[in-house]
Every structure is written in structure tokens, then in C-alpha cells.
Amino acid sequence: MNNRLILIIALTFLVSASWADIRHEKETRMKFKGMMGMMMKLAGANKPIRSVDYLSGYRSRSDAFDEKGKLESSSIIDLDAETITQINYKDKSYSVLTFEEWKAKMSEVMDKYKSESAKAEAQSEGAEHPGIKGSFDVNVERPGDTQKIGGHQTEKVVILIDMKGEAEQPESADNMETQAFGMKVRTESWVARDLNSDEMQAFGKKMVEKLGMVPGEGGLADIVAGIQQQNPQLAEAMETVQEKMKDLDGVALNVYTTYTTWAQGDQSADAGDAGEETPKSVGGMFGKFVKKKMQDRNKDKAEEGSVLLETTTETKAYDTSALSAEVFKVPADFTQKEWKM
């Protein structure tokens, strides 16, 4: 399955809208930290990405631009026609995928997923696995901060997700050692209350039905449900977010997200003694006691974590004027090509 296709559909759910037609222009920056940041910078990343999203009734369009601000590609989803159209402006071509073709491809992906899962389970039967425990903590905060963005009064909403895990690994033939790790995700959204997402919700609901993603009817929804059954803490965390976000209607104009990771014994978590080792001269029961205390201290310091990635999405323009039907059409002089999966 083409990753871009999955991204198109995922991004469509994230487009903010009101009952009027909309044009939403945004700029996104991704800033990787540490060694990954150096690698991404050398690869030309960390540069602003401009995008424009359109929505009118049951049609949506997403435009992507190159580094010089030139229109590079567009993705159009038409729920009434049940088509996904990808436009390439570099070679003046376009490709069309029907919903039925998309579902057929997804069926192949799911069959492969089930087959590989069954194969992996059979191969690991009887083998010893390290015990892994996980927990998810979700909190939604409304500190009361406000600011005007593009003429709209917005309120700051902060979502904090704290994921923690512990894995038991053999330290010796008859001793297991517990390693702790985790990730913290902090998302700060500036939400405009005078805009609403009713039309987008209607669009998303119809697309879920059209693409066969309704729970209990097979498809992606059942795969997600299966994953949630295997990870009840994750399912509970997602339900908590949905429940707490019910009364937070509006459109997020600016969004800032920070991803922080940590691991027990991670030297980067603290420049001081977080990575100290137990003195080799200390042994016996007292040595084990000292080691346990040092591990607990290291874990507390490690949980401060190190930032892995920061993303910033800022609204440059938000227009609710009526859109021309031409916005959702392919240029007349473009040539149709086969969709490549």
C-alpha cells in the first residue's frame, strides 16, 4: 500500500472545517533533536512545509508545495463519486483510485497482516519472552490562556499523554532485571470557538462508511479494535481523550507538539550521575540493595527524558468564502496515468 495514500486519508480526517466552504492554509515545521536532528538537517529536513486544505460538502482537496512554494501535488477525495484523485503538477498527470479498488488493496494488506501475525505467533510458541507491562495516562488542561489568531479569539487546550513501560530481561541465568522506558507527548492547541467542525465530522462519518471502516463490518476498524483488545490501557487512554474533548468544540488554528522519550539508564537524560554504575567493590545483599536504590534514582532522573521531536503547525489563512467547483477538478490538459500502489 502506498504510504502517501494512507497519509492522504489520515490527513483528511484532520482538516478543520465549518458549515461554510473553507480554505485553510498552514505551515508545518518538524524539528528533530540530537543525532536524529543532525541527520535530518543534513538530509534537508527541518524546513517549513506549506499546505492548503479545502472542503466543500463531501469533497476535499489537499495541496502540497515544494521548498520554493510552488504547487507540487494535490489530493482530491470525492465521497459522492467514491474516488481519490492524485494530481502531479511536475509532469502534468493525474491518477484516480475508486473506493472499491482501495478496499480491495486494503483487504490484501489485512490478509497479509493476519498471515504474518499467525506465522509469528506459531514461531514464538513455547519460547520465553520478556514480560512487558505498560500504562497510559491522559490529561486535558484548559489553563484559561487566550490569544487572537487571524482575527479569531482562541483558547489554549493542552493534552498530555504519558506512556510508561517496563520490560523484564534476564540479567543472569537465575535473575531478571526490570528496564523502564516511556514517552511523553504534550500537545498545545489554540482552539477557535467561533469556528466549528460539524461539516468535517459529517465528512469523516460518511467516508468511514463508504470505505468500509465501520467497527464490526471488517476492514481497518476491526484491526484497530484487535490492537486495542491486546492493549486495554491504550484503548482506555483513547476513550479518555475522546470523552474529555467532547466539550472542546472548535477549530485548532495553531498546534505545537513535543515528543519526549526516556529509558532507565539513559545517559542523555541527565548530564550528571544518572548513569552511574554500582561500585564493583560493593557486593552481596548490601550490593543488591545499593544497586536497587541507584536504579530507582536513575529511573526518576531518566523520566525527565530528552526531546526527540518538536512539531509546529501554524495557520496562515482561514477563509470561509464559497469555493468554485473548479477547485475540485483536474486541469484539462493533464494526462491520466495508472495509480501506483
Protein Blocks (a to p, Z undefined) as FASTA:
>chain_A
ZZklmmmmmmmmmpccdfbdcddddddddddehjllmmmmmnopaiacddddddehjacc
dddddfkopafbdcdddfklopacdddfklopaddddfklmmmmmmmmmmmmmmmmmmmm
mmmgoiacdddddddddddddehpacdeehiacddddddddddddddddfbfkbccdddd
dddddddddddfkbccklmmmmmmmmmmmnopaghigpjklmmmmmmmmmmmlmmmmmmm
mmmmmmmgccdfbdcdddddddehiaklpmblmmpccdfkbgcjllmmmmmmmmmmmmmm
mmnopafbdcddddfbdcfbdcdfklmpccfkbccddddZZ
